[in-house]
Amino acid sequence: MQTESKRLIRLHEVMNLTGLSRASVYNYIKSGIFPPPAKFGKSSLWEYTEIQEWISNRLQERDNK
């Protein structure tokens, strides 16, 4: 069985990658349009590939209009 290393990122990096504010990230999560974080103690961490996929999907939606 092959294991894949998953890169986890914090909110600050999510905000830098997406251009979203903290409030927008959490509002989008609440609305179901943004991937929720995984909780590690008090920390909220996102899987980097999920954020990249979310960005790609937004760009694809834009291009298909």
PQR file with spaces between the fields and no chain letter, atoms N, CA, C, O and H, PARSE charges and radii, in Angstrom:
ATOM       1  N    MET     1       0.848   -1.182    0.000 -0.4000 1.5000
ATOM       2  CA   MET     1       0.000    0.000    0.000 -0.0000 2.0000
ATOM       3  C    MET     1       0.889    1.238    0.000  0.5500 1.7000
ATOM       4  O    MET     1       1.836    1.340    0.779 -0.5500 1.4000
ATOM       5  N    GLN     2       0.572    2.158   -0.870 -0.4000 1.5000
ATOM       6  CA   GLN     2       1.373    3.366   -0.998 -0.0000 2.0000
ATOM       7  C    GLN     2       0.723    4.496   -0.195  0.5500 1.7000
ATOM       8  O    GLN     2      -0.479    4.735   -0.312 -0.5500 1.4000
ATOM       9  H    GLN     2      -0.198    2.076   -1.503  0.4000 1.0000
ATOM      10  N    THR     3       1.520    5.182    0.614 -0.4000 1.5000
ATOM      11  CA   THR     3       0.983    6.303    1.379 -0.0000 2.0000
ATOM      12  C    THR     3       1.414    7.601    0.732  0.5500 1.7000
ATOM      13  O    THR     3       2.550    7.746    0.282 -0.5500 1.4000
ATOM      14  H    THR     3       2.496    4.987    0.708  0.4000 1.0000
ATOM      15  N    GLU     4       0.494    8.532    0.694 -0.4000 1.5000
ATOM      16  CA   GLU     4       0.760    9.828    0.093 -0.0000 2.0000
ATOM      17  C    GLU     4       0.840   10.872    1.197  0.5500 1.7000
ATOM      18  O    GLU     4      -0.030   10.940    2.065 -0.5500 1.4000
ATOM      19  H    GLU     4      -0.429    8.414    1.060  0.4000 1.0000
ATOM      20  N    SER     5       1.878   11.674    1.157 -0.4000 1.5000
ATOM      21  CA   SER     5       2.034   12.737    2.138 -0.0000 2.0000
ATOM      22  C    SER     5       1.074   13.870    1.798  0.5500 1.7000
ATOM      23  O    SER     5       1.035   14.335    0.659 -0.5500 1.4000
ATOM      24  H    SER     5       2.584   11.619    0.451  0.4000 1.0000
ATOM      25  N    LYS     6       0.316   14.305    2.767 -0.4000 1.5000
ATOM      26  CA   LYS     6      -0.642   15.393    2.557 -0.0000 2.0000
ATOM      27  C    LYS     6      -0.109   16.644    3.225  0.5500 1.7000
ATOM      28  O    LYS     6       0.249   16.639    4.403 -0.5500 1.4000
ATOM      29  H    LYS     6       0.348   13.927    3.692  0.4000 1.0000
ATOM      30  N    ARG     7      -0.064   17.707    2.455 -0.4000 1.5000
ATOM      31  CA   ARG     7       0.400   18.984    2.990 -0.0000 2.0000
ATOM      32  C    ARG     7      -0.789   19.712    3.603  0.5500 1.7000
ATOM      33  O    ARG     7      -1.805   19.926    2.942 -0.5500 1.4000
ATOM      34  H    ARG     7      -0.355   17.711    1.499  0.4000 1.0000
ATOM      35  N    LEU     8      -0.658   20.084    4.845 -0.4000 1.5000
ATOM      36  CA   LEU     8      -1.705   20.815    5.544 -0.0000 2.0000
ATOM      37  C    LEU     8      -1.276   22.262    5.715  0.5500 1.7000
ATOM      38  O    LEU     8      -0.117   22.550    6.014 -0.5500 1.4000
ATOM      39  H    LEU     8       0.168   19.910    5.382  0.4000 1.0000
ATOM      40  N    ILE     9      -2.232   23.173    5.521 -0.4000 1.5000
ATOM      41  CA   ILE     9      -1.923   24.599    5.602 -0.0000 2.0000
ATOM      42  C    ILE     9      -2.866   25.290    6.575  0.5500 1.7000
ATOM      43  O    ILE     9      -3.986   24.839    6.816 -0.5500 1.4000
ATOM      44  H    ILE     9      -3.173   22.939    5.278  0.4000 1.0000
ATOM      45  N    ARG    10      -2.384   26.389    7.124 -0.4000 1.5000
ATOM      46  CA   ARG    10      -3.158   27.179    8.089 -0.0000 2.0000
ATOM      47  C    ARG    10      -3.992   28.241    7.365  0.5500 1.7000
ATOM      48  O    ARG    10      -3.838   28.466    6.165 -0.5500 1.4000
ATOM      49  H    ARG    10      -1.475   26.755    6.929  0.4000 1.0000
ATOM      50  N    LEU    11      -4.859   28.872    8.114 -0.4000 1.5000
ATOM      51  CA   LEU    11      -5.770   29.874    7.571 -0.0000 2.0000
ATOM      52  C    LEU    11      -5.031   30.978    6.828  0.5500 1.7000
ATOM      53  O    LEU    11      -5.471   31.400    5.758 -0.5500 1.4000
ATOM      54  H    LEU    11      -4.984   28.689    9.089  0.4000 1.0000
ATOM      55  N    HIS    12      -3.927   31.447    7.370 -0.4000 1.5000
ATOM      56  CA   HIS    12      -3.185   32.539    6.733 -0.0000 2.0000
ATOM      57  C    HIS    12      -2.795   32.169    5.300  0.5500 1.7000
ATOM      58  O    HIS    12      -2.922   32.989    4.390 -0.5500 1.4000
ATOM      59  H    HIS    12      -3.570   31.104    8.239  0.4000 1.0000
ATOM      60  N    GLU    13      -2.325   30.946    5.101 -0.4000 1.5000
ATOM      61  CA   GLU    13      -1.941   30.523    3.749 -0.0000 2.0000
ATOM      62  C    GLU    13      -3.168   30.332    2.861  0.5500 1.7000
ATOM      63  O    GLU    13      -3.117   30.633    1.668 -0.5500 1.4000
ATOM      64  H    GLU    13      -2.222   30.280    5.840  0.4000 1.0000
ATOM      65  N    VAL    14      -4.264   29.837    3.424 -0.4000 1.5000
ATOM      66  CA   VAL    14      -5.514   29.718    2.666 -0.0000 2.0000
ATOM      67  C    VAL    14      -5.926   31.100    2.160  0.5500 1.7000
ATOM      68  O    VAL    14      -6.305   31.258    0.999 -0.5500 1.4000
ATOM      69  H    VAL    14      -4.305   29.593    4.393  0.4000 1.0000
ATOM      70  N    MET    15      -5.849   32.093    3.036 -0.4000 1.5000
ATOM      71  CA   MET    15      -6.205   33.461    2.661 -0.0000 2.0000
ATOM      72  C    MET    15      -5.278   33.989    1.570  0.5500 1.7000
ATOM      73  O    MET    15      -5.737   34.650    0.640 -0.5500 1.4000
ATOM      74  H    MET    15      -5.541   31.965    3.978  0.4000 1.0000
ATOM      75  N    ASN    16      -3.987   33.708    1.671 -0.4000 1.5000
ATOM      76  CA   ASN    16      -3.036   34.152    0.652 -0.0000 2.0000
ATOM      77  C    ASN    16      -3.299   33.483   -0.692  0.5500 1.7000
ATOM      78  O    ASN    16      -3.217   34.135   -1.732 -0.5500 1.4000
ATOM      79  H    ASN    16      -3.614   33.171    2.427  0.4000 1.0000
ATOM      80  N    LEU    17      -3.611   32.201   -0.681 -0.4000 1.5000
ATOM      81  CA   LEU    17      -3.846   31.465   -1.924 -0.0000 2.0000
ATOM      82  C    LEU    17      -5.130   31.899   -2.621  0.5500 1.7000
ATOM      83  O    LEU    17      -5.177   31.977   -3.849 -0.5500 1.4000
ATOM      84  H    LEU    17      -3.677   31.671    0.165  0.4000 1.0000
ATOM      85  N    THR    18      -6.170   32.181   -1.839 -0.4000 1.5000
ATOM      86  CA   THR    18      -7.485   32.461   -2.414 -0.0000 2.0000
ATOM      87  C    THR    18      -7.787   33.945   -2.565  0.5500 1.7000
ATOM      88  O    THR    18      -8.625   34.329   -3.381 -0.5500 1.4000
ATOM      89  H    THR    18      -6.131   32.118   -0.842  0.4000 1.0000
ATOM      90  N    GLY    19      -7.117   34.773   -1.793 -0.4000 1.5000
ATOM      91  CA   GLY    19      -7.442   36.195   -1.784 -0.0000 2.0000
ATOM      92  C    GLY    19      -8.668   36.511   -0.942  0.5500 1.7000
ATOM      93  O    GLY    19      -9.163   37.638   -0.964 -0.5500 1.4000
ATOM      94  H    GLY    19      -6.436   34.462   -1.131  0.4000 1.0000
ATOM      95  N    LEU    20      -9.162   35.527   -0.202 -0.4000 1.5000
ATOM      96  CA   LEU    20     -10.337   35.719    0.642 -0.0000 2.0000
ATOM      97  C    LEU    20      -9.930   36.213    2.022  0.5500 1.7000
ATOM      98  O    LEU    20      -8.830   35.934    2.499 -0.5500 1.4000
ATOM      99  H    LEU    20      -8.760   34.611   -0.185  0.4000 1.0000
ATOM     100  N    SER    21     -10.832   36.948    2.652 -0.4000 1.5000
ATOM     101  CA   SER    21     -10.614   37.352    4.040 -0.0000 2.0000
ATOM     102  C    SER    21     -10.973   36.187    4.960  0.5500 1.7000
ATOM     103  O    SER    21     -11.594   35.211    4.539 -0.5500 1.4000
ATOM     104  H    SER    21     -11.726   37.174    2.264  0.4000 1.0000
ATOM     105  N    ARG    22     -10.573   36.311    6.211 -0.4000 1.5000
ATOM     106  CA   ARG    22     -10.909   35.290    7.217 -0.0000 2.0000
ATOM     107  C    ARG    22     -12.424   35.110    7.297  0.5500 1.7000
ATOM     108  O    ARG    22     -12.925   33.986    7.306 -0.5500 1.4000
ATOM     109  H    ARG    22     -10.069   37.104    6.553  0.4000 1.0000
ATOM     110  N    ALA    23     -13.142   36.220    7.355 -0.4000 1.5000
ATOM     111  CA   ALA    23     -14.600   36.154    7.459 -0.0000 2.0000
ATOM     112  C    ALA    23     -15.208   35.469    6.236  0.5500 1.7000
ATOM     113  O    ALA    23     -16.134   34.670    6.373 -0.5500 1.4000
ATOM     114  H    ALA    23     -12.735   37.133    7.348  0.4000 1.0000
ATOM     115  N    SER    24     -14.700   35.772    5.055 -0.4000 1.5000
ATOM     116  CA   SER    24     -15.221   35.144    3.834 -0.0000 2.0000
ATOM     117  C    SER    24     -14.970   33.644    3.829  0.5500 1.7000
ATOM     118  O    SER    24     -15.852   32.868    3.459 -0.5500 1.4000
ATOM     119  H    SER    24     -13.947   36.421    4.944  0.4000 1.0000
ATOM     120  N    VAL    25     -13.777   33.231    4.235 -0.4000 1.5000
ATOM     121  CA   VAL    25     -13.474   31.794    4.299 -0.0000 2.0000
ATOM     122  C    VAL    25     -14.502   31.094    5.175  0.5500 1.7000
ATOM     123  O    VAL    25     -15.086   30.093    4.759 -0.5500 1.4000
ATOM     124  H    VAL    25     -13.061   33.861    4.536  0.4000 1.0000
ATOM     125  N    TYR    26     -14.733   31.601    6.376 -0.4000 1.5000
ATOM     126  CA   TYR    26     -15.656   30.934    7.297 -0.0000 2.0000
ATOM     127  C    TYR    26     -17.114   31.067    6.855  0.5500 1.7000
ATOM     128  O    TYR    26     -17.910   30.163    7.105 -0.5500 1.4000
ATOM     129  H    TYR    26     -14.259   32.414    6.714  0.4000 1.0000
ATOM     130  N    ASN    27     -17.479   32.172    6.204 -0.4000 1.5000
ATOM     131  CA   ASN    27     -18.832   32.296    5.652 -0.0000 2.0000
ATOM     132  C    ASN    27     -19.048   31.296    4.520  0.5500 1.7000
ATOM     133  O    ASN    27     -20.117   30.695    4.425 -0.5500 1.4000
ATOM     134  H    ASN    27     -16.832   32.907    6.001  0.4000 1.0000
ATOM     135  N    TYR    28     -18.047   31.112    3.663 -0.4000 1.5000
ATOM     136  CA   TYR    28     -18.137   30.139    2.572 -0.0000 2.0000
ATOM     137  C    TYR    28     -18.229   28.715    3.124  0.5500 1.7000
ATOM     138  O    TYR    28     -18.965   27.889    2.585 -0.5500 1.4000
ATOM     139  H    TYR    28     -17.178   31.600    3.740  0.4000 1.0000
ATOM     140  N    ILE    29     -17.492   28.427    4.186 -0.4000 1.5000
ATOM     141  CA   ILE    29     -17.568   27.100    4.811 -0.0000 2.0000
ATOM     142  C    ILE    29     -18.984   26.876    5.338  0.5500 1.7000
ATOM     143  O    ILE    29     -19.581   25.823    5.113 -0.5500 1.4000
ATOM     144  H    ILE    29     -16.893   29.098    4.624  0.4000 1.0000
ATOM     145  N    LYS    30     -19.510   27.871    6.035 -0.4000 1.5000
ATOM     146  CA   LYS    30     -20.861   27.771    6.604 -0.0000 2.0000
ATOM     147  C    LYS    30     -21.909   27.573    5.512  0.5500 1.7000
ATOM     148  O    LYS    30     -22.904   26.877    5.717 -0.5500 1.4000
ATOM     149  H    LYS    30     -19.026   28.726    6.217  0.4000 1.0000
ATOM     150  N    SER    31     -21.680   28.192    4.347 -0.4000 1.5000
ATOM     151  CA   SER    31     -22.601   28.077    3.216 -0.0000 2.0000
ATOM     152  C    SER    31     -22.400   26.790    2.419  0.5500 1.7000
ATOM     153  O    SER    31     -23.201   26.472    1.541 -0.5500 1.4000
ATOM     154  H    SER    31     -20.871   28.758    4.181  0.4000 1.0000
ATOM     155  N    GLY    32     -21.335   26.053    2.720 -0.4000 1.5000
ATOM     156  CA   GLY    32     -21.078   24.798    2.025 -0.0000 2.0000
ATOM     157  C    GLY    32     -20.362   24.942    0.698  0.5500 1.7000
ATOM     158  O    GLY    32     -20.341   24.001   -0.095 -0.5500 1.4000
ATOM     159  H    GLY    32     -20.684   26.312    3.434  0.4000 1.0000
ATOM     160  N    ILE    33     -19.765   26.119    0.437 -0.4000 1.5000
ATOM     161  CA   ILE    33     -19.083   26.323   -0.847 -0.0000 2.0000
ATOM     162  C    ILE    33     -17.565   26.369   -0.718  0.5500 1.7000
ATOM     163  O    ILE    33     -16.868   26.687   -1.682 -0.5500 1.4000
ATOM     164  H    ILE    33     -19.782   26.884    1.081  0.4000 1.0000
ATOM     165  N    PHE    34     -17.055   26.057    0.460 -0.4000 1.5000
ATOM     166  CA   PHE    34     -15.605   26.025    0.670 -0.0000 2.0000
ATOM     167  C    PHE    34     -15.287   24.826    1.548  0.5500 1.7000
ATOM     168  O    PHE    34     -16.045   24.515    2.468 -0.5500 1.4000
ATOM     169  H    PHE    34     -17.621   25.799    1.243  0.4000 1.0000
ATOM     170  N    PRO    35     -14.175   24.146    1.277 -0.5600 1.5000
ATOM     171  CA   PRO    35     -13.849   22.960    2.083  0.2800 2.0000
ATOM     172  C    PRO    35     -13.598   23.306    3.549  0.5500 1.7000
ATOM     173  O    PRO    35     -12.870   24.253    3.849 -0.5500 1.4000
ATOM     174  N    PRO    36     -14.190   22.552    4.450 -0.5600 1.5000
ATOM     175  CA   PRO    36     -13.964   22.811    5.876  0.2800 2.0000
ATOM     176  C    PRO    36     -12.580   22.336    6.305  0.5500 1.7000
ATOM     177  O    PRO    36     -12.000   21.447    5.681 -0.5500 1.4000
ATOM     178  N    PRO    37     -12.056   22.928    7.364 -0.5600 1.5000
ATOM     179  CA   PRO    37     -10.745   22.504    7.862  0.2800 2.0000
ATOM     180  C    PRO    37     -10.856   21.235    8.697  0.5500 1.7000
ATOM     181  O    PRO    37     -11.937   20.845    9.140 -0.5500 1.4000
ATOM     182  N    ALA    38      -9.720   20.614    8.895 -0.4000 1.5000
ATOM     183  CA   ALA    38      -9.603   19.526    9.867 -0.0000 2.0000
ATOM     184  C    ALA    38      -9.098   20.155   11.155  0.5500 1.7000
ATOM     185  O    ALA    38      -8.247   21.044   11.122 -0.5500 1.4000
ATOM     186  H    ALA    38      -8.842   20.931    8.535  0.4000 1.0000
ATOM     187  N    LYS    39      -9.612   19.704   12.275 -0.4000 1.5000
ATOM     188  CA   LYS    39      -9.196   20.239   13.570 -0.0000 2.0000
ATOM     189  C    LYS    39      -8.086   19.378   14.151  0.5500 1.7000
ATOM     190  O    LYS    39      -8.205   18.156   14.230 -0.5500 1.4000
ATOM     191  H    LYS    39     -10.303   18.982   12.301  0.4000 1.0000
ATOM     192  N    PHE    40      -7.015   20.028   14.552 -0.4000 1.5000
ATOM     193  CA   PHE    40      -5.906   19.386   15.247 -0.0000 2.0000
ATOM     194  C    PHE    40      -5.700   20.175   16.532  0.5500 1.7000
ATOM     195  O    PHE    40      -4.970   21.165   16.555 -0.5500 1.4000
ATOM     196  H    PHE    40      -6.918   21.021   14.488  0.4000 1.0000
ATOM     197  N    GLY    41      -6.349   19.727   17.597 -0.4000 1.5000
ATOM     198  CA   GLY    41      -6.344   20.498   18.831 -0.0000 2.0000
ATOM     199  C    GLY    41      -7.089   21.804   18.593  0.5500 1.7000
ATOM     200  O    GLY    41      -8.249   21.798   18.182 -0.5500 1.4000
ATOM     201  H    GLY    41      -6.942   18.922   17.578  0.4000 1.0000
ATOM     202  N    LYS    42      -6.423   22.917   18.851 -0.4000 1.5000
ATOM     203  CA   LYS    42      -7.023   24.233   18.629 -0.0000 2.0000
ATOM     204  C    LYS    42      -6.793   24.744   17.212  0.5500 1.7000
ATOM     205  O    LYS    42      -7.345   25.773   16.824 -0.5500 1.4000
ATOM     206  H    LYS    42      -5.481   22.922   19.185  0.4000 1.0000
ATOM     207  N    SER    43      -5.982   24.030   16.443 -0.4000 1.5000
ATOM     208  CA   SER    43      -5.628   24.481   15.095 -0.0000 2.0000
ATOM     209  C    SER    43      -6.614   23.973   14.050  0.5500 1.7000
ATOM     210  O    SER    43      -7.086   22.838   14.117 -0.5500 1.4000
ATOM     211  H    SER    43      -5.533   23.194   16.758  0.4000 1.0000
ATOM     212  N    SER    44      -6.915   24.836   13.084 -0.4000 1.5000
ATOM     213  CA   SER    44      -7.694   24.458   11.912 -0.0000 2.0000
ATOM     214  C    SER    44      -6.729   24.388   10.741  0.5500 1.7000
ATOM     215  O    SER    44      -6.026   25.353   10.442 -0.5500 1.4000
ATOM     216  H    SER    44      -6.531   25.758   13.030  0.4000 1.0000
ATOM     217  N    LEU    45      -6.702   23.232   10.080 -0.4000 1.5000
ATOM     218  CA   LEU    45      -5.783   23.034    8.968 -0.0000 2.0000
ATOM     219  C    LEU    45      -6.543   22.520    7.757  0.5500 1.7000
ATOM     220  O    LEU    45      -7.456   21.703    7.876 -0.5500 1.4000
ATOM     221  H    LEU    45      -7.274   22.449   10.323  0.4000 1.0000
ATOM     222  N    TRP    46      -6.149   23.017    6.584 -0.4000 1.5000
ATOM     223  CA   TRP    46      -6.750   22.605    5.328 -0.0000 2.0000
ATOM     224  C    TRP    46      -5.752   21.787    4.532  0.5500 1.7000
ATOM     225  O    TRP    46      -4.543   22.002    4.623 -0.5500 1.4000
ATOM     226  H    TRP    46      -5.407   23.681    6.487  0.4000 1.0000
ATOM     227  N    GLU    47      -6.262   20.852    3.755 -0.4000 1.5000
ATOM     228  CA   GLU    47      -5.405   20.099    2.850 -0.0000 2.0000
ATOM     229  C    GLU    47      -5.129   20.983    1.628  0.5500 1.7000
ATOM     230  O    GLU    47      -6.054   21.460    0.970 -0.5500 1.4000
ATOM     231  H    GLU    47      -7.244   20.678    3.681  0.4000 1.0000
ATOM     232  N    TYR    48      -3.864   21.186    1.342 -0.4000 1.5000
ATOM     233  CA   TYR    48      -3.437   22.075    0.259 -0.0000 2.0000
ATOM     234  C    TYR    48      -4.107   21.712   -1.067  0.5500 1.7000
ATOM     235  O    TYR    48      -4.566   22.595   -1.791 -0.5500 1.4000
ATOM     236  H    TYR    48      -3.112   20.799    1.876  0.4000 1.0000
ATOM     237  N    THR    49      -4.165   20.428   -1.384 -0.4000 1.5000
ATOM     238  CA   THR    49      -4.740   20.025   -2.673 -0.0000 2.0000
ATOM     239  C    THR    49      -6.233   20.348   -2.755  0.5500 1.7000
ATOM     240  O    THR    49      -6.735   20.627   -3.843 -0.5500 1.4000
ATOM     241  H    THR    49      -3.792   19.711   -0.795  0.4000 1.0000
ATOM     242  N    GLU    50      -6.949   20.318   -1.634 -0.4000 1.5000
ATOM     243  CA   GLU    50      -8.369   20.686   -1.647 -0.0000 2.0000
ATOM     244  C    GLU    50      -8.548   22.164   -1.980  0.5500 1.7000
ATOM     245  O    GLU    50      -9.478   22.534   -2.697 -0.5500 1.4000
ATOM     246  H    GLU    50      -6.541   20.091   -0.750  0.4000 1.0000
ATOM     247  N    ILE    51      -7.664   22.998   -1.465 -0.4000 1.5000
ATOM     248  CA   ILE    51      -7.749   24.432   -1.744 -0.0000 2.0000
ATOM     249  C    ILE    51      -7.401   24.699   -3.205  0.5500 1.7000
ATOM     250  O    ILE    51      -8.060   25.504   -3.864 -0.5500 1.4000
ATOM     251  H    ILE    51      -6.909   22.696   -0.883  0.4000 1.0000
ATOM     252  N    GLN    52      -6.372   24.030   -3.712 -0.4000 1.5000
ATOM     253  CA   GLN    52      -6.006   24.178   -5.125 -0.0000 2.0000
ATOM     254  C    GLN    52      -7.159   23.732   -6.027  0.5500 1.7000
ATOM     255  O    GLN    52      -7.441   24.372   -7.040 -0.5500 1.4000
ATOM     256  H    GLN    52      -5.837   23.376   -3.177  0.4000 1.0000
ATOM     257  N    GLU    53      -7.815   22.650   -5.665 -0.4000 1.5000
ATOM     258  CA   GLU    53      -8.952   22.155   -6.443 -0.0000 2.0000
ATOM     259  C    GLU    53     -10.107   23.155   -6.406  0.5500 1.7000
ATOM     260  O    GLU    53     -10.763   23.382   -7.423 -0.5500 1.4000
ATOM     261  H    GLU    53      -7.587   22.130   -4.842  0.4000 1.0000
ATOM     262  N    TRP    54     -10.356   23.751   -5.244 -0.4000 1.5000
ATOM     263  CA   TRP    54     -11.426   24.746   -5.121 -0.0000 2.0000
ATOM     264  C    TRP    54     -11.141   25.939   -6.033  0.5500 1.7000
ATOM     265  O    TRP    54     -12.040   26.430   -6.715 -0.5500 1.4000
ATOM     266  H    TRP    54      -9.823   23.567   -4.418  0.4000 1.0000
ATOM     267  N    ILE    55      -9.894   26.401   -6.042 -0.4000 1.5000
ATOM     268  CA   ILE    55      -9.502   27.518   -6.905 -0.0000 2.0000
ATOM     269  C    ILE    55      -9.698   27.133   -8.370  0.5500 1.7000
ATOM     270  O    ILE    55     -10.264   27.906   -9.143 -0.5500 1.4000
ATOM     271  H    ILE    55      -9.164   26.002   -5.488  0.4000 1.0000
ATOM     272  N    SER    56      -9.241   25.957   -8.752 -0.4000 1.5000
ATOM     273  CA   SER    56      -9.376   25.488  -10.139 -0.0000 2.0000
ATOM     274  C    SER    56     -10.836   25.419  -10.560  0.5500 1.7000
ATOM     275  O    SER    56     -11.179   25.796  -11.681 -0.5500 1.4000
ATOM     276  H    SER    56      -8.781   25.329   -8.125  0.4000 1.0000
ATOM     277  N    ASN    57     -11.695   24.941   -9.671 -0.4000 1.5000
ATOM     278  CA   ASN    57     -13.126   24.867   -9.979 -0.0000 2.0000
ATOM     279  C    ASN    57     -13.727   26.248  -10.189  0.5500 1.7000
ATOM     280  O    ASN    57     -14.555   26.427  -11.082 -0.5500 1.4000
ATOM     281  H    ASN    57     -11.417   24.635   -8.761  0.4000 1.0000
ATOM     282  N    ARG    58     -13.326   27.232   -9.382 -0.4000 1.5000
ATOM     283  CA   ARG    58     -13.842   28.596   -9.556 -0.0000 2.0000
ATOM     284  C    ARG    58     -13.404   29.158  -10.909  0.5500 1.7000
ATOM     285  O    ARG    58     -14.187   29.816  -11.594 -0.5500 1.4000
ATOM     286  H    ARG    58     -12.653   27.087   -8.656  0.4000 1.0000
ATOM     287  N    LEU    59     -12.157   28.899  -11.290 -0.4000 1.5000
ATOM     288  CA   LEU    59     -11.661   29.380  -12.581 -0.0000 2.0000
ATOM     289  C    LEU    59     -12.376   28.691  -13.737  0.5500 1.7000
ATOM     290  O    LEU    59     -12.683   29.323  -14.748 -0.5500 1.4000
ATOM     291  H    LEU    59     -11.521   28.364  -10.734  0.4000 1.0000
ATOM     292  N    GLN    60     -12.640   27.402  -13.588 -0.4000 1.5000
ATOM     293  CA   GLN    60     -13.348   26.661  -14.628 -0.0000 2.0000
ATOM     294  C    GLN    60     -14.778   27.185  -14.777  0.5500 1.7000
ATOM     295  O    GLN    60     -15.269   27.330  -15.897 -0.5500 1.4000
ATOM     296  H    GLN    60     -12.390   26.888  -12.767  0.4000 1.0000
ATOM     297  N    GLU    61     -15.446   27.468  -13.664 -0.4000 1.5000
ATOM     298  CA   GLU    61     -16.794   28.043  -13.713 -0.0000 2.0000
ATOM     299  C    GLU    61     -16.779   29.376  -14.445  0.5500 1.7000
ATOM     300  O    GLU    61     -17.663   29.656  -15.255 -0.5500 1.4000
ATOM     301  H    GLU    61     -15.047   27.350  -12.754  0.4000 1.0000
ATOM     302  N    ARG    62     -15.779   30.195  -14.161 -0.4000 1.5000
ATOM     303  CA   ARG    62     -15.650   31.489  -14.822 -0.0000 2.0000
ATOM     304  C    ARG    62     -15.479   31.309  -16.323  0.5500 1.7000
ATOM     305  O    ARG    62     -16.111   32.010  -17.114 -0.5500 1.4000
ATOM     306  H    ARG    62     -15.061   29.968  -13.503  0.4000 1.0000
ATOM     307  N    ASP    63     -14.630   30.376  -16.713 -0.4000 1.5000
ATOM     308  CA   ASP    63     -14.332   30.168  -18.129 -0.0000 2.0000
ATOM     309  C    ASP    63     -15.496   29.562  -18.898  0.5500 1.7000
ATOM     310  O    ASP    63     -15.585   29.731  -20.114 -0.5500 1.4000
ATOM     311  H    ASP    63     -14.116   29.807  -16.071  0.4000 1.0000
ATOM     312  N    ASN    64     -16.388   28.862  -18.210 -0.4000 1.5000
ATOM     313  CA   ASN    64     -17.529   28.222  -18.867 -0.0000 2.0000
ATOM     314  C    ASN    64     -18.729   29.144  -19.018  0.5500 1.7000
ATOM     315  O    ASN    64     -19.735   28.758  -19.613 -0.5500 1.4000
ATOM     316  H    ASN    64     -16.316   28.725  -17.222  0.4000 1.0000
ATOM     317  N    LYS    65     -18.635   30.336  -18.495 -0.4000 1.5000
ATOM     318  CA   LYS    65     -19.766   31.280  -18.599 -0.0000 2.0000
ATOM     319  C    LYS    65     -19.769   31.972  -19.930  0.5500 1.7000
ATOM     320  O    LYS    65     -20.643   32.798  -20.194 -0.5500 1.4000
ATOM     321  H    LYS    65     -17.818   30.649  -18.012  0.4000 1.0000
